[in-house]
Amino acid sequence: MLKCSAGCCLCAMDYFADVMEQWHGWTLIVLVLLIGEAFVPGLVLGSLAVGAVAGGLASLITESWEYQFIASSAGSILSLVFLRPLAMRKWFSGDSVATGVDALPGREVRITEAFDVKTGRGRGRIDGDDWLIEFPEDWSGRRDEGQTALNSPDQYAVGDRLEILRVESNVLIVIPIN
């Protein structure tokens, strides 16, 4: 067992003070903050890590913990004010990728069960999922070139394809493909 000059056990703080330099401590803080940033959104811990880098750089210049703390605080504040908004605009804005039902409008659905005349609903399949499908309430059909009558939902057979206009609950609102 290690003993100090007074004869007591060498405490952990004395051990780390002998083995580690101040920049080692700042490096550990940076690593812990960057690991935390992977689990917490918003780049707040990343901005604090930038401040810890500034504190680590200050520790190479001075031994005074007060100046290191001031450098770390200034680096964190500057990072939160200037770098974080730039990074948020660059990485977390713009068009996002639509997933789930948000990705369905504009795609095609294949009719798997003919439209019921009474309910106006049929069934359709997209990406292996079977959905209820219906035409919009305000849909009056479309006139195919060369035909005099408007199309009605019962004119679409199993296997035909329709375009998804929107999703309402568990029903796909569809229109004919143009």
PyMOL commands that set and color helices and strands:
alter all, ss='L'
color gray80, all
select helices_A, chain A and resi 12-19+22-37+44-61+65-91+100-103+153-155
alter helices_A, ss='H'
color red, helices_A
select strands_A, chain A and resi 108-113+121-126+129-134+161-168+171-176
alter strands_A, ss='S'
color yellow, strands_A
deselect
rebuild
show_as cartoon
